[in-house]
Amino acid sequence: MATITLLLPERTRLPGPLPAAVGRVLARADREHGEAGGQAQLRRHFRLVPDHWPIAALTRLVDAGGVRGDLGGNTADLWLRADPAHVAPDLNGARLLGWGEGLGMDAEDAAAFLPALRPLFGDAGFHLDAPHPARWYLRLPEGTRLPALPGPDEALGDDLFAALPQGEDAAARRWRALITEAQVVLHQHPRNRERAARGRPSINALWFWGAGRLPVAVQSRYLHVRSQDTLLQGLARMAGAAIATPEAADGGPAGDSLVDMRRLRSLDLFGVQVLPPLLQAMARREFDVLQLDFEDGAGFRLHHGQRRWQFWRRPLAALARPAD
């Protein structure tokens, strides 16, 4: 029984009234409830062995070539994202205002900054490289101790001091020193003047996050995954799924498919252009189940022929109600 699953943003990001026909269909769907959050959403569809969440190792698998042997080291190595970032001072300290792909990085930027930073990390026993201009990586030796390092999406706009490694143990002090020394190197780098002349923000910090080793295996039911997200592509590669972008033409082999639509921000697009064609295809028996998985944990599961069931249910007026 083939299933198409749509990964969708939080329902609050798709406000407004549903088209009447869509509201009737969703009212008859089986409702599902899961844990909220981006990581929890992906974990509903991928099981890692051992059970951990090594973002850096998984994204580098894609950035460095797409197979385990292309990681530029032992596949048991510990990897850490060291993404270029922009922080700005304010009255109370400094705040993270941008990172990675949001800063308009290109290959020339990476080629300019990396030689100045590599000696700093080389002296610490770490190897820094950038297989993608906006996603930089540190390869760490066995036994490296790491403090808690929040992801940049968690810290965006917050006080930088609160996101720094806390405590007086050796690992926290070491990483605070590395973060500060990297900021000094970047602040003084002439490439930032060139970026400013082009109207781009300065690269004046590195953001360390996503530490881990590649899992031994990733298990998933999906044969096909459509996504532009590097993490999701890494999970799909390890699970053996075929990968395409959401815009790719149809016509692939049959089987369960996962389609990443987490960037969707228009209810009109969802209710008029996305959902109705899929419902029509399911009515033609091109697949059997349509699953909608929202980042807030809500889910709808639609089966072929379900429109005839539970006809007494009141149509949904909106995706999310105040009580949800």
C-alpha positions in Angstrom: 0.0 0.0 0.0 1.9 3.1 -1.3 2.0 6.2 0.9 2.9 9.8 0.2 3.9 11.8 3.3 4.2 15.5 3.3 6.4 17.2 5.8 4.8 20.5 6.7 5.5 23.5 8.9 3.7 24.3 12.1 0.0 24.8 11.4 0.2 28.3 12.8 2.4 29.2 9.8 -0.6 28.4 7.6 -3.3 30.6 9.1 -6.7 31.4 7.6 -9.8 29.5 6.5 -9.5 26.3 4.6 -11.3 25.9 1.2 -14.6 24.1 2.0 -13.8 21.0 -0.1 -10.4 20.6 1.7 -12.0 21.1 5.1 -14.5 18.3 4.4 -11.8 15.9 3.4 -9.6 16.7 6.4 -12.5 16.3 8.8 -12.8 12.7 7.7 -9.1 11.9 8.1 -7.6 9.9 10.9 -6.0 12.3 13.3 -2.5 11.7 14.7 -0.6 13.5 17.5 3.2 13.4 17.9 5.9 15.4 19.6 6.4 18.9 18.4 9.7 20.2 16.9 11.8 19.8 13.8 14.0 17.0 15.1 11.0 15.1 16.4 9.3 15.4 13.1 12.2 13.9 11.2 12.6 11.1 13.8 9.0 10.0 13.1 10.3 8.9 9.7 13.9 7.9 10.3 15.4 5.7 12.9 19.1 6.0 13.6 21.3 3.2 14.9 22.7 4.0 17.4 20.0 6.5 18.5 21.6 9.9 18.4 21.3 13.0 16.2 24.7 13.8 14.5 23.7 16.8 12.2 27.3 17.6 11.2 28.2 14.1 10.1 25.0 13.7 8.2 25.2 17.0 6.3 28.8 16.5 5.6 28.0 13.2 4.0 26.1 15.2 1.4 28.4 18.1 1.1 31.5 16.0 0.7 30.2 13.7 -2.0 27.3 11.6 -0.8 28.8 8.3 0.2 30.4 7.2 3.5 33.9 6.9 2.1 34.0 10.5 0.8 34.1 12.1 4.3 37.8 13.0 4.1 38.6 10.9 7.1 37.6 7.8 9.0 33.8 7.3 9.0 34.0 6.9 12.8 35.4 10.5 13.1 33.6 13.0 15.3 32.4 16.0 13.2 31.2 19.5 14.4 29.6 22.2 12.3 31.6 25.5 12.4 29.4 27.7 10.4 30.2 31.3 9.4 28.1 33.7 11.4 27.3 37.3 11.9 26.9 38.8 15.4 26.1 42.4 16.2 26.7 44.3 19.5 23.9 45.9 21.4 23.5 47.6 24.7 23.6 44.4 26.6 26.3 42.5 24.7 26.0 40.9 21.3 23.4 38.9 19.4 23.5 36.3 16.6 21.8 37.8 13.6 22.6 35.4 10.8 24.5 32.3 9.9 25.4 29.9 7.1 23.4 30.2 3.9 21.6 33.3 5.1 24.8 35.3 4.8 25.3 35.1 1.1 28.6 33.1 1.3 30.4 32.0 -1.8 33.5 29.9 -2.6 35.7 33.0 -2.8 34.6 33.9 0.8 35.5 30.5 2.1 38.8 30.5 0.2 39.7 33.9 1.8 38.7 33.1 5.4 39.8 29.5 5.9 43.6 30.0 5.6 43.5 32.5 8.4 41.5 30.2 10.7 43.1 26.9 10.0 46.3 27.5 12.1 44.1 28.4 15.1 42.2 25.1 15.0 45.2 23.1 13.8 47.1 24.1 17.0 44.1 22.7 18.9 44.3 19.4 17.0 41.2 20.1 14.8 40.9 20.1 11.0 38.7 22.8 9.5 37.3 22.6 6.0 34.4 23.9 3.9 33.0 21.4 1.3 30.1 23.9 1.0 30.8 27.7 1.2 28.1 28.2 3.9 28.6 24.9 5.8 32.0 24.6 7.5 33.2 21.6 9.5 35.7 20.6 12.2 37.0 17.0 12.4 37.8 16.3 16.0 40.1 13.7 17.4 38.9 10.8 19.4 38.1 11.7 23.0 37.5 15.4 22.4 35.2 16.7 25.1 32.4 19.0 24.0 30.2 21.3 26.2 26.6 21.9 25.3 26.5 23.8 22.0 23.0 25.0 20.9 22.1 25.1 17.2 22.0 28.5 15.6 18.3 28.4 15.0 17.8 28.1 18.8 20.1 31.1 19.5 19.1 33.4 16.6 18.5 36.9 18.0 19.4 35.9 21.6 22.2 37.2 23.8 25.4 35.7 22.6 26.8 35.3 26.1 23.9 33.0 27.1 24.7 30.7 24.2 28.4 30.4 25.0 29.6 27.2 26.7 29.0 27.7 30.4 30.9 26.4 33.4 34.5 26.4 34.5 35.5 22.9 33.5 38.3 22.5 31.0 36.1 21.8 28.0 34.0 24.9 28.5 37.0 27.2 29.0 38.7 25.7 25.9 35.8 26.3 23.6 35.1 29.8 24.9 38.7 30.6 24.1 38.4 29.2 20.6 35.2 31.0 20.0 36.8 34.3 21.1 40.0 33.8 19.2 38.1 33.0 16.0 36.1 36.2 16.4 39.3 38.2 16.7 40.7 36.6 13.5 37.5 37.2 11.5 37.0 40.8 12.8 40.4 41.8 11.5 40.1 40.0 8.1 40.2 42.2 5.0 37.6 40.1 3.3 34.9 41.6 5.4 35.6 45.0 4.0 35.1 43.5 0.5 31.8 42.0 1.7 30.7 45.3 3.1 31.4 47.0 -0.2 29.0 44.5 -1.8 26.3 45.2 0.8 26.8 41.8 2.6 27.1 41.3 6.4 30.5 40.7 7.9 31.6 37.2 8.9 32.7 37.9 12.4 32.1 34.6 14.3 31.8 30.9 13.9 28.9 28.9 15.3 29.8 25.4 16.6 26.9 22.9 16.7 25.6 19.5 15.6 28.4 17.3 16.9 28.4 13.6 16.3 29.5 10.6 14.3 27.7 8.9 11.4 25.2 6.3 12.6 25.9 2.7 11.8 22.6 2.6 10.0 19.5 4.7 9.2 16.1 2.9 8.8 13.2 4.3 7.0 10.2 3.0 5.0 10.6 5.5 2.2 12.0 4.6 -1.2 11.9 8.2 -2.4 12.7 11.5 -0.7 12.2 15.0 -2.2 13.9 17.8 -0.3 16.4 20.6 -0.6 17.4 20.2 3.1 20.9 18.8 3.5 20.2 17.0 6.7 17.1 15.3 5.3 19.2 14.3 2.2 21.8 12.8 4.4 19.3 10.7 6.3 17.8 9.6 3.0 21.2 8.6 1.6 22.0 6.5 4.6 18.5 4.9 4.4 19.1 4.0 0.7 16.3 6.2 -0.6 16.4 7.9 -4.0 16.6 11.7 -3.6 15.2 14.5 -5.7 14.2 18.1 -5.1 10.5 18.9 -4.5 10.4 20.6 -7.9 11.6 17.5 -9.8 9.3 16.0 -12.4 7.1 13.0 -11.5 7.5 9.6 -13.1 9.8 7.8 -10.6 9.2 4.2 -9.6 6.4 3.4 -7.3 6.8 3.2 -3.6 6.5 5.1 -0.4 7.6 8.8 -0.8 8.4 11.6 1.6 8.1 15.2 0.3 9.6 18.0 2.2 7.3 21.1 2.2 8.4 22.7 5.5 9.1 26.0 3.7 5.5 26.3 2.7 4.0 29.6 4.1 0.8 30.0 2.0 -2.5 28.3 3.0 -3.9 29.1 -0.5 -1.0 27.3 -2.1 -1.5 24.3 0.2 -5.3 24.2 -0.1 -5.6 24.9 -3.8 -2.4 23.8 -5.6 -0.9 21.1 -3.3 -3.6 19.1 -1.7 -6.4 18.8 -4.4 -4.2 17.3 -7.1 -2.9 14.7 -4.6 -6.4 13.8 -3.5 -7.3 13.4 -7.2 -4.3 11.2 -7.8 -5.3 9.1 -4.7 -8.8 8.7 -6.1 -7.3 7.3 -9.3 -5.5 4.7 -7.1 -2.0 6.1 -8.0 -1.3 5.7 -4.3 -3.3 4.5 -1.3 -2.5 6.8 1.6 -1.7 10.5 2.0 -0.1 11.5 5.3 0.2 15.1 6.4 2.8 15.6 9.2 3.0 19.1 10.7 6.0 20.3 12.7 3.8 21.0 15.7 3.1 17.3 16.0 -0.4 17.2 14.4 -1.1 14.7 11.7 -3.8 13.7 9.2 -3.9 10.4 7.5 -6.2 10.0 4.5 -7.0 6.7 2.8 -8.4 6.0 -0.6 -12.2 5.9 -0.3 -12.2 7.7 3.0 -14.3 10.5 1.7 -17.3 8.2 2.0 -16.5 7.5 5.7 -17.3 9.6 8.7 -19.5 11.8 6.6 -21.2 13.2 9.7 -18.0 15.1 10.9 -18.2 18.8 10.7 -15.7 20.3 8.1 -12.6 21.8 9.4 -12.6 25.6 9.1 -8.9 26.0 9.6 -5.8 23.8 10.1 -5.3 24.9 13.7 -7.9 25.9 16.3 -7.1 28.0 19.4 -7.5 24.9 21.6 -5.1 22.7 19.5 
